[in-house]
Amino acid sequence: MSVEEYMKEKLWPILIETVHASVMYPTHKAYTRETILQEKPEITASELANRLNMSLGEALVILHELAEDRKSPD
């Protein structure tokens, strides 16, 4: 499934809420933004989850949010 397909699911907002409650979420998101995406901009959610030993759900949310941040004008 793509991120867009996951976003259409009824439980997507609950997944986001759960991920945001994780203690490691801010660290994982910052490391992904500052290091991983610099090395491999097209990393998949499953690759990110494996690399950082996190859930696929957290990886999906982080990649989605970082993609949205890149789309937003500063």
C-alpha positions as CSV (number, residue, x, y, z in Angstrom):
1,M,0.0,0.0,0.0
2,S,1.1,3.5,-0.7
3,V,1.0,6.3,1.9
4,E,-2.0,7.8,0.0
5,E,-3.9,4.5,0.4
6,Y,-3.1,4.4,4.1
7,M,-4.3,8.0,4.5
8,K,-7.8,7.0,3.1
9,E,-8.2,4.5,5.9
10,K,-10.5,5.5,8.8
11,L,-7.8,4.7,11.4
12,W,-5.2,7.1,9.8
13,P,-5.9,9.9,12.3
14,I,-5.6,7.5,15.2
15,L,-2.2,6.2,13.8
16,I,-1.0,9.8,13.7
17,E,-2.1,10.5,17.2
18,T,-0.4,7.3,18.4
19,V,2.9,8.1,16.6
20,H,2.9,11.6,18.0
21,A,2.6,10.2,21.5
22,S,5.7,8.1,21.1
23,V,8.7,9.3,23.1
24,M,11.1,8.6,20.2
25,Y,8.9,10.3,17.5
26,P,10.7,13.7,17.6
27,T,14.1,12.1,17.5
28,H,13.2,9.7,14.7
29,K,11.6,12.5,12.7
30,A,14.6,14.8,13.1
31,Y,17.1,12.0,12.3
32,T,15.1,11.1,9.2
33,R,15.0,14.7,8.0
34,E,18.6,15.6,8.7
35,T,20.4,12.4,7.9
36,I,18.5,9.6,6.2
37,L,16.7,11.7,3.6
38,Q,20.0,13.4,2.7
39,E,21.5,10.0,2.0
40,K,18.5,8.4,0.4
41,P,15.7,10.8,-0.6
42,E,13.4,8.0,-2.0
43,I,13.6,5.7,1.0
44,T,10.5,3.6,1.5
45,A,8.5,3.4,4.8
46,S,9.5,-0.3,5.2
47,E,13.2,0.6,4.7
48,L,13.0,3.4,7.2
49,A,11.2,1.2,9.7
50,N,13.9,-1.5,9.4
51,R,16.8,1.0,9.5
52,L,15.5,2.8,12.7
53,N,13.9,-0.3,14.3
54,M,10.5,1.4,14.5
55,S,7.0,0.4,13.4
56,L,5.9,0.7,9.9
57,G,3.1,3.1,11.1
58,E,5.6,5.5,12.6
59,A,7.7,5.4,9.4
60,L,4.6,6.1,7.3
61,V,3.6,9.1,9.4
62,I,7.1,10.5,9.5
63,L,7.7,10.2,5.7
64,H,4.2,11.7,5.1
65,E,4.8,14.7,7.4
66,L,8.3,15.4,6.0
67,A,6.9,15.2,2.4
68,E,4.2,17.7,3.4
69,D,6.8,20.0,5.0
70,R,8.8,20.0,1.8
71,K,5.7,21.0,-0.2
72,S,4.9,23.9,2.1
73,P,6.4,27.2,1.2
74,D,8.7,28.6,3.9
